């Protein structure tokens, strides 16, 4: 759960769906 959150931050929120 925390792993996807980090991706969302560095992904500018665009990776939120991924």
Phi, psi and omega per residue, in radians:
X1 nan -0.746 -3.134
X2 -1.284 -0.432 -3.122
X3 -1.156 -0.731 -3.120
X4 -1.227 -0.521 -3.126
X5 -1.149 -0.682 3.141
X6 -1.128 -0.698 -3.135
X7 -1.117 -0.637 -3.128
X8 -1.137 -0.665 -3.117
X9 -1.186 -0.882 -3.121
X10 -1.292 -0.372 -3.126
X11 -1.562 0.178 3.104
X12 1.104 0.400 3.113
X13 1.437 -0.168 -3.114
X14 -1.307 -0.451 -3.105
X15 -1.555 0.201 -3.119
X16 -1.043 -0.689 -3.126
X17 -1.319 -0.458 -3.110
X18 -1.546 nan nan
